[in-house]
């Protein structure tokens, strides 16, 4: 996720607790979705779609933080 911001992500994970919480939650949701899709964990199609939407909202929030913290474009 966001390879162009790899260094900034590493930096923010050590300095910004809010960013770290969002990042960790995004990764946890990603894993849960993968587990549901591969039937490691139970989940309906609707539950998976809801989790995907939540994950997308987190990704959008992370991107806003990265854009604000990154160099001006």
Secondary structure as a PSIPRED ss2 file (coil, helix, strand):
# PSIPRED VFORMAT (PSIPRED V4.0)

   1 X C   1.000  0.000  0.000
   2 X C   1.000  0.000  0.000
   3 X H   0.000  1.000  0.000
   4 X H   0.000  1.000  0.000
   5 X H   0.000  1.000  0.000
   6 X H   0.000  1.000  0.000
   7 X H   0.000  1.000  0.000
   8 X H   0.000  1.000  0.000
   9 X H   0.000  1.000  0.000
  10 X H   0.000  1.000  0.000
  11 X H   0.000  1.000  0.000
  12 X H   0.000  1.000  0.000
  13 X H   0.000  1.000  0.000
  14 X H   0.000  1.000  0.000
  15 X H   0.000  1.000  0.000
  16 X C   1.000  0.000  0.000
  17 X H   0.000  1.000  0.000
  18 X H   0.000  1.000  0.000
  19 X H   0.000  1.000  0.000
  20 X H   0.000  1.000  0.000
  21 X H   0.000  1.000  0.000
  22 X H   0.000  1.000  0.000
  23 X H   0.000  1.000  0.000
  24 X H   0.000  1.000  0.000
  25 X H   0.000  1.000  0.000
  26 X H   0.000  1.000  0.000
  27 X H   0.000  1.000  0.000
  28 X H   0.000  1.000  0.000
  29 X H   0.000  1.000  0.000
  30 X H   0.000  1.000  0.000
  31 X H   0.000  1.000  0.000
  32 X H   0.000  1.000  0.000
  33 X H   0.000  1.000  0.000
  34 X H   0.000  1.000  0.000
  35 X H   0.000  1.000  0.000
  36 X H   0.000  1.000  0.000
  37 X H   0.000  1.000  0.000
  38 X C   1.000  0.000  0.000
  39 X C   1.000  0.000  0.000
  40 X C   1.000  0.000  0.000
  41 X C   1.000  0.000  0.000
  42 X C   1.000  0.000  0.000
  43 X C   1.000  0.000  0.000
  44 X C   1.000  0.000  0.000
  45 X H   0.000  1.000  0.000
  46 X H   0.000  1.000  0.000
  47 X H   0.000  1.000  0.000
  48 X H   0.000  1.000  0.000
  49 X H   0.000  1.000  0.000
  50 X H   0.000  1.000  0.000
  51 X H   0.000  1.000  0.000
  52 X H   0.000  1.000  0.000
  53 X H   0.000  1.000  0.000
  54 X H   0.000  1.000  0.000
  55 X H   0.000  1.000  0.000
  56 X H   0.000  1.000  0.000
  57 X H   0.000  1.000  0.000
  58 X H   0.000  1.000  0.000
  59 X H   0.000  1.000  0.000
  60 X H   0.000  1.000  0.000
  61 X H   0.000  1.000  0.000
  62 X H   0.000  1.000  0.000
  63 X H   0.000  1.000  0.000
  64 X H   0.000  1.000  0.000
  65 X H   0.000  1.000  0.000
  66 X H   0.000  1.000  0.000
  67 X H   0.000  1.000  0.000
  68 X H   0.000  1.000  0.000
  69 X H   0.000  1.000  0.000
  70 X C   1.000  0.000  0.000
  71 X C   1.000  0.000  0.000
  72 X C   1.000  0.000  0.000
  73 X C   1.000  0.000  0.000
